[in-house]
Amino acid sequence: MASILSGRNTEAQLISLYRKLEPGKFSPSDHNDIVRALEKQLRDRFPRAANRVFWGKKIKTS
């Protein structure tokens, strides 16, 4: 998680991490936290890629 938030990953690395993320490997809350972190990094740094991956929809943050 820290490596995601560090801001050192490339667009391709972030997308690859998102696509390889398996829900069964983590608890549901951890999985959601990781997805949110990936989405935030993509939206902040690579908005066009984020729209391709997430279809312009934002994940609810509560």
Biopython code that builds the backbone (N, CA, C, O; Angstrom):
import numpy as np
from Bio.PDB.StructureBuilder import StructureBuilder

atoms = [
    (1, "MET", "N", (0.831, -1.186, 0.000)),
    (1, "MET", "CA", (0.000, 0.000, 0.000)),
    (1, "MET", "C", (0.879, 1.255, 0.000)),
    (1, "MET", "O", (0.575, 2.229, -0.688)),
    (2, "ALA", "N", (1.952, 1.226, 0.762)),
    (2, "ALA", "CA", (2.830, 2.392, 0.824)),
    (2, "ALA", "C", (3.456, 2.680, -0.538)),
    (2, "ALA", "O", (3.661, 3.838, -0.904)),
    (3, "SER", "N", (3.758, 1.621, -1.283)),
    (3, "SER", "CA", (4.362, 1.844, -2.607)),
    (3, "SER", "C", (3.367, 2.485, -3.565)),
    (3, "SER", "O", (3.763, 3.232, -4.460)),
    (4, "ILE", "N", (2.092, 2.204, -3.390)),
    (4, "ILE", "CA", (1.058, 2.818, -4.230)),
    (4, "ILE", "C", (0.964, 4.305, -3.913)),
    (4, "ILE", "O", (0.902, 5.140, -4.816)),
    (5, "LEU", "N", (0.954, 4.625, -2.634)),
    (5, "LEU", "CA", (0.792, 6.013, -2.212)),
    (5, "LEU", "C", (2.057, 6.848, -2.397)),
    (5, "LEU", "O", (2.003, 8.076, -2.324)),
    (6, "SER", "N", (3.190, 6.198, -2.633)),
    (6, "SER", "CA", (4.448, 6.931, -2.762)),
    (6, "SER", "C", (4.477, 7.840, -3.983)),
    (6, "SER", "O", (5.185, 8.847, -3.992)),
    (7, "GLY", "N", (3.711, 7.489, -5.017)),
    (7, "GLY", "CA", (3.691, 8.308, -6.224)),
    (7, "GLY", "C", (4.824, 8.018, -7.178)),
    (7, "GLY", "O", (5.056, 8.789, -8.109)),
    (8, "ARG", "N", (5.541, 6.917, -6.969)),
    (8, "ARG", "CA", (6.672, 6.582, -7.827)),
    (8, "ARG", "C", (6.317, 5.589, -8.927)),
    (8, "ARG", "O", (7.137, 5.333, -9.809)),
    (9, "ASN", "N", (5.124, 5.030, -8.895)),
    (9, "ASN", "CA", (4.731, 4.043, -9.901)),
    (9, "ASN", "C", (4.306, 4.735, -11.192)),
    (9, "ASN", "O", (3.767, 5.842, -11.180)),
    (10, "THR", "N", (4.563, 4.055, -12.297)),
    (10, "THR", "CA", (4.155, 4.579, -13.595)),
    (10, "THR", "C", (2.687, 4.238, -13.833)),
    (10, "THR", "O", (2.079, 3.462, -13.095)),
    (11, "GLU", "N", (2.152, 4.829, -14.862)),
    (11, "GLU", "CA", (0.767, 4.550, -15.258)),
    (11, "GLU", "C", (0.574, 3.058, -15.499)),
    (11, "GLU", "O", (-0.389, 2.467, -15.011)),
    (12, "ALA", "N", (1.477, 2.456, -16.241)),
    (12, "ALA", "CA", (1.366, 1.035, -16.561)),
    (12, "ALA", "C", (1.450, 0.159, -15.312)),
    (12, "ALA", "O", (0.742, -0.843, -15.208)),
    (13, "GLN", "N", (2.300, 0.527, -14.375)),
    (13, "GLN", "CA", (2.429, -0.243, -13.141)),
    (13, "GLN", "C", (1.155, -0.179, -12.312)),
    (13, "GLN", "O", (0.719, -1.196, -11.773)),
    (14, "LEU", "N", (0.554, 1.000, -12.203)),
    (14, "LEU", "CA", (-0.680, 1.152, -11.431)),
    (14, "LEU", "C", (-1.821, 0.362, -12.062)),
    (14, "LEU", "O", (-2.585, -0.299, -11.358)),
    (15, "ILE", "N", (-1.938, 0.428, -13.369)),
    (15, "ILE", "CA", (-3.000, -0.315, -14.062)),
    (15, "ILE", "C", (-2.779, -1.816, -13.899)),
    (15, "ILE", "O", (-3.731, -2.562, -13.674)),
    (16, "SER", "N", (-1.547, -2.254, -14.009)),
    (16, "SER", "CA", (-1.233, -3.667, -13.842)),
    (16, "SER", "C", (-1.580, -4.141, -12.431)),
    (16, "SER", "O", (-2.159, -5.214, -12.263)),
    (17, "LEU", "N", (-1.232, -3.357, -11.427)),
    (17, "LEU", "CA", (-1.582, -3.706, -10.047)),
    (17, "LEU", "C", (-3.086, -3.828, -9.879)),
    (17, "LEU", "O", (-3.569, -4.752, -9.225)),
    (18, "TYR", "N", (-3.824, -2.902, -10.465)),
    (18, "TYR", "CA", (-5.283, -2.934, -10.355)),
    (18, "TYR", "C", (-5.849, -4.187, -11.021)),
    (18, "TYR", "O", (-6.733, -4.839, -10.465)),
    (19, "ARG", "N", (-5.356, -4.519, -12.182)),
    (19, "ARG", "CA", (-5.888, -5.671, -12.925)),
    (19, "ARG", "C", (-5.518, -6.996, -12.279)),
    (19, "ARG", "O", (-6.258, -7.971, -12.412)),
    (20, "LYS", "N", (-4.390, -7.052, -11.584)),
    (20, "LYS", "CA", (-3.955, -8.290, -10.940)),
    (20, "LYS", "C", (-4.528, -8.468, -9.530)),
    (20, "LYS", "O", (-4.357, -9.522, -8.917)),
    (21, "LEU", "N", (-5.194, -7.458, -9.031)),
    (21, "LEU", "CA", (-5.715, -7.488, -7.669)),
    (21, "LEU", "C", (-6.843, -8.508, -7.555)),
    (21, "LEU", "O", (-7.853, -8.405, -8.252)),
    (22, "GLU", "N", (-6.671, -9.481, -6.685)),
    (22, "GLU", "CA", (-7.668, -10.521, -6.486)),
    (22, "GLU", "C", (-8.351, -10.306, -5.143)),
    (22, "GLU", "O", (-7.676, -10.199, -4.119)),
    (23, "PRO", "N", (-9.688, -10.239, -5.133)),
    (23, "PRO", "CA", (-10.405, -9.985, -3.888)),
    (23, "PRO", "C", (-10.156, -11.033, -2.800)),
    (23, "PRO", "O", (-10.185, -10.686, -1.619)),
    (24, "GLY", "N", (-9.917, -12.271, -3.143)),
    (24, "GLY", "CA", (-9.733, -13.319, -2.157)),
    (24, "GLY", "C", (-8.437, -13.243, -1.370)),
    (24, "GLY", "O", (-8.322, -13.860, -0.311)),
    (25, "LYS", "N", (-7.459, -12.497, -1.868)),
    (25, "LYS", "CA", (-6.164, -12.411, -1.200)),
    (25, "LYS", "C", (-6.191, -11.489, 0.013)),
    (25, "LYS", "O", (-5.349, -11.620, 0.900)),
    (26, "PHE", "N", (-7.133, -10.570, 0.068)),
    (26, "PHE", "CA", (-7.191, -9.574, 1.129)),
    (26, "PHE", "C", (-8.574, -9.575, 1.753)),
    (26, "PHE", "O", (-9.539, -10.063, 1.164)),
    (27, "SER", "N", (-8.655, -9.025, 2.946)),
    (27, "SER", "CA", (-9.975, -8.850, 3.547)),
    (27, "SER", "C", (-10.728, -7.822, 2.698)),
    (27, "SER", "O", (-10.107, -7.016, 2.005)),
    (28, "PRO", "N", (-12.064, -7.848, 2.752)),
    (28, "PRO", "CA", (-12.827, -6.892, 1.925)),
    (28, "PRO", "C", (-12.454, -5.431, 2.184)),
    (28, "PRO", "O", (-12.386, -4.636, 1.247)),
    (29, "SER", "N", (-12.218, -5.079, 3.428)),
    (29, "SER", "CA", (-11.876, -3.673, 3.710)),
    (29, "SER", "C", (-10.488, -3.329, 3.170)),
    (29, "SER", "O", (-10.285, -2.233, 2.646)),
    (30, "ASP", "N", (-9.525, -4.258, 3.292)),
    (30, "ASP", "CA", (-8.195, -4.016, 2.736)),
    (30, "ASP", "C", (-8.244, -3.919, 1.220)),
    (30, "ASP", "O", (-7.581, -3.071, 0.625)),
    (31, "HIS", "N", (-9.030, -4.787, 0.598)),
    (31, "HIS", "CA", (-9.180, -4.764, -0.858)),
    (31, "HIS", "C", (-9.730, -3.414, -1.303)),
    (31, "HIS", "O", (-9.221, -2.815, -2.251)),
    (32, "ASN", "N", (-10.767, -2.934, -0.621)),
    (32, "ASN", "CA", (-11.354, -1.637, -0.976)),
    (32, "ASN", "C", (-10.358, -0.505, -0.776)),
    (32, "ASN", "O", (-10.306, 0.418, -1.589)),
    (33, "ASP", "N", (-9.566, -0.559, 0.293)),
    (33, "ASP", "CA", (-8.559, 0.475, 0.537)),
    (33, "ASP", "C", (-7.511, 0.500, -0.574)),
    (33, "ASP", "O", (-7.089, 1.569, -1.013)),
    (34, "ILE", "N", (-7.101, -0.672, -1.020)),
    (34, "ILE", "CA", (-6.095, -0.750, -2.085)),
    (34, "ILE", "C", (-6.666, -0.211, -3.392)),
    (34, "ILE", "O", (-5.994, 0.535, -4.105)),
    (35, "VAL", "N", (-7.906, -0.588, -3.709)),
    (35, "VAL", "CA", (-8.546, -0.103, -4.935)),
    (35, "VAL", "C", (-8.679, 1.415, -4.881)),
    (35, "VAL", "O", (-8.415, 2.096, -5.872)),
    (36, "ARG", "N", (-9.082, 1.944, -3.745)),
    (36, "ARG", "CA", (-9.210, 3.407, -3.603)),
    (36, "ARG", "C", (-7.866, 4.101, -3.785)),
    (36, "ARG", "O", (-7.786, 5.142, -4.437)),
    (37, "ALA", "N", (-6.809, 3.527, -3.207)),
    (37, "ALA", "CA", (-5.475, 4.119, -3.343)),
    (37, "ALA", "C", (-5.017, 4.106, -4.803)),
    (37, "ALA", "O", (-4.466, 5.088, -5.301)),
    (38, "LEU", "N", (-5.253, 2.983, -5.478)),
    (38, "LEU", "CA", (-4.891, 2.905, -6.896)),
    (38, "LEU", "C", (-5.690, 3.910, -7.716)),
    (38, "LEU", "O", (-5.143, 4.601, -8.576)),
    (39, "GLU", "N", (-6.986, 3.985, -7.442)),
    (39, "GLU", "CA", (-7.829, 4.924, -8.189)),
    (39, "GLU", "C", (-7.403, 6.366, -7.941)),
    (39, "GLU", "O", (-7.358, 7.169, -8.873)),
    (40, "LYS", "N", (-7.090, 6.700, -6.693)),
    (40, "LYS", "CA", (-6.678, 8.068, -6.371)),
    (40, "LYS", "C", (-5.399, 8.435, -7.116)),
    (40, "LYS", "O", (-5.303, 9.514, -7.700)),
    (41, "GLN", "N", (-4.413, 7.530, -7.094)),
    (41, "GLN", "CA", (-3.162, 7.802, -7.795)),
    (41, "GLN", "C", (-3.389, 7.957, -9.297)),
    (41, "GLN", "O", (-2.838, 8.862, -9.924)),
    (42, "LEU", "N", (-4.196, 7.076, -9.864)),
    (42, "LEU", "CA", (-4.466, 7.180, -11.308)),
    (42, "LEU", "C", (-5.212, 8.468, -11.625)),
    (42, "LEU", "O", (-4.862, 9.159, -12.582)),
    (43, "ARG", "N", (-6.226, 8.804, -10.848)),
    (43, "ARG", "CA", (-7.001, 10.021, -11.131)),
    (43, "ARG", "C", (-6.162, 11.288, -10.942)),
    (43, "ARG", "O", (-6.301, 12.239, -11.712)),
    (44, "ASP", "N", (-5.304, 11.308, -9.936)),
    (44, "ASP", "CA", (-4.474, 12.491, -9.683)),
    (44, "ASP", "C", (-3.377, 12.662, -10.724)),
    (44, "ASP", "O", (-3.134, 13.771, -11.202)),
    (45, "ARG", "N", (-2.717, 11.568, -11.073)),
    (45, "ARG", "CA", (-1.532, 11.658, -11.926)),
    (45, "ARG", "C", (-1.783, 11.324, -13.389)),
    (45, "ARG", "O", (-1.111, 11.860, -14.270)),
    (46, "PHE", "N", (-2.752, 10.437, -13.659)),
    (46, "PHE", "CA", (-3.015, 9.984, -15.024)),
    (46, "PHE", "C", (-4.526, 9.953, -15.273)),
    (46, "PHE", "O", (-5.098, 8.870, -15.398)),
    (47, "PRO", "N", (-5.181, 11.106, -15.347)),
    (47, "PRO", "CA", (-6.643, 11.142, -15.458)),
    (47, "PRO", "C", (-7.198, 10.433, -16.693)),
    (47, "PRO", "O", (-8.261, 9.817, -16.610)),
    (48, "ARG", "N", (-6.521, 10.502, -17.814)),
    (48, "ARG", "CA", (-7.026, 9.817, -19.019)),
    (48, "ARG", "C", (-7.006, 8.306, -18.821)),
    (48, "ARG", "O", (-7.945, 7.611, -19.211)),
    (49, "ALA", "N", (-5.947, 7.804, -18.222)),
    (49, "ALA", "CA", (-5.854, 6.362, -17.949)),
    (49, "ALA", "C", (-6.914, 5.948, -16.935)),
    (49, "ALA", "O", (-7.507, 4.876, -17.060)),
    (50, "ALA", "N", (-7.155, 6.782, -15.941)),
    (50, "ALA", "CA", (-8.175, 6.470, -14.933)),
    (50, "ALA", "C", (-9.547, 6.366, -15.575)),
    (50, "ALA", "O", (-10.333, 5.489, -15.217)),
    (51, "ASN", "N", (-9.843, 7.241, -16.510)),
    (51, "ASN", "CA", (-11.131, 7.170, -17.196)),
    (51, "ASN", "C", (-11.246, 5.903, -18.033)),
    (51, "ASN", "O", (-12.330, 5.330, -18.141)),
    (52, "ARG", "N", (-10.151, 5.465, -18.621)),
    (52, "ARG", "CA", (-10.173, 4.210, -19.384)),
    (52, "ARG", "C", (-10.403, 3.014, -18.461)),
    (52, "ARG", "O", (-11.167, 2.108, -18.792)),
    (53, "VAL", "N", (-9.749, 3.014, -17.319)),
    (53, "VAL", "CA", (-9.827, 1.877, -16.406)),
    (53, "VAL", "C", (-11.141, 1.873, -15.630)),
    (53, "VAL", "O", (-11.795, 0.837, -15.516)),
    (54, "PHE", "N", (-11.524, 3.025, -15.099)),
    (54, "PHE", "CA", (-12.695, 3.113, -14.220)),
    (54, "PHE", "C", (-13.929, 3.659, -14.921)),
    (54, "PHE", "O", (-14.960, 3.852, -14.277)),
    (55, "TRP", "N", (-13.853, 3.910, -16.209)),
    (55, "TRP", "CA", (-14.982, 4.395, -17.006)),
    (55, "TRP", "C", (-15.567, 5.697, -16.468)),
    (55, "TRP", "O", (-16.769, 5.929, -16.596)),
    (56, "GLY", "N", (-14.752, 6.536, -15.880)),
    (56, "GLY", "CA", (-15.223, 7.829, -15.420)),
    (56, "GLY", "C", (-16.027, 7.791, -14.125)),
    (56, "GLY", "O", (-16.452, 8.837, -13.634)),
    (57, "LYS", "N", (-16.241, 6.607, -13.568)),
    (57, "LYS", "CA", (-16.999, 6.473, -12.329)),
    (57, "LYS", "C", (-16.038, 6.504, -11.160)),
    (57, "LYS", "O", (-14.979, 5.878, -11.195)),
    (58, "LYS", "N", (-16.411, 7.230, -10.131)),
    (58, "LYS", "CA", (-15.596, 7.273, -8.933)),
    (58, "LYS", "C", (-16.138, 6.285, -7.913)),
    (58, "LYS", "O", (-17.349, 6.100, -7.785)),
    (59, "ILE", "N", (-15.230, 5.660, -7.199)),
    (59, "ILE", "CA", (-15.629, 4.750, -6.130)),
    (59, "ILE", "C", (-16.089, 5.587, -4.945)),
    (59, "ILE", "O", (-15.482, 6.610, -4.625)),
    (60, "LYS", "N", (-17.164, 5.149, -4.295)),
    (60, "LYS", "CA", (-17.656, 5.868, -3.130)),
    (60, "LYS", "C", (-16.619, 5.851, -2.024)),
    (60, "LYS", "O", (-16.065, 4.799, -1.704)),
    (61, "THR", "N", (-16.359, 6.991, -1.449)),
    (61, "THR", "CA", (-15.494, 7.059, -0.278)),
    (61, "THR", "C", (-16.357, 7.560, 0.868)),
    (61, "THR", "O", (-16.958, 8.632, 0.801)),
    (62, "SER", "N", (-16.400, 6.769, 1.899)),
    (62, "SER", "CA", (-17.223, 7.170, 3.043)),
    (62, "SER", "C", (-16.452, 7.157, 4.316)),
    (62, "SER", "O", (-17.000, 7.471, 5.373)),
]
sb = StructureBuilder()
sb.init_structure("model")
sb.init_model(0)
sb.init_chain("A")
sb.init_seg("    ")
for serial, (resi, resn, name, xyz) in enumerate(atoms, 1):
    if name == "N":
        sb.init_residue(resn, " ", resi, " ")
    sb.init_atom(name, np.array(xyz, "f"), 0.0, 1.0, " ", f" {name:<3s}", serial, name[0])
structure = sb.get_structure()
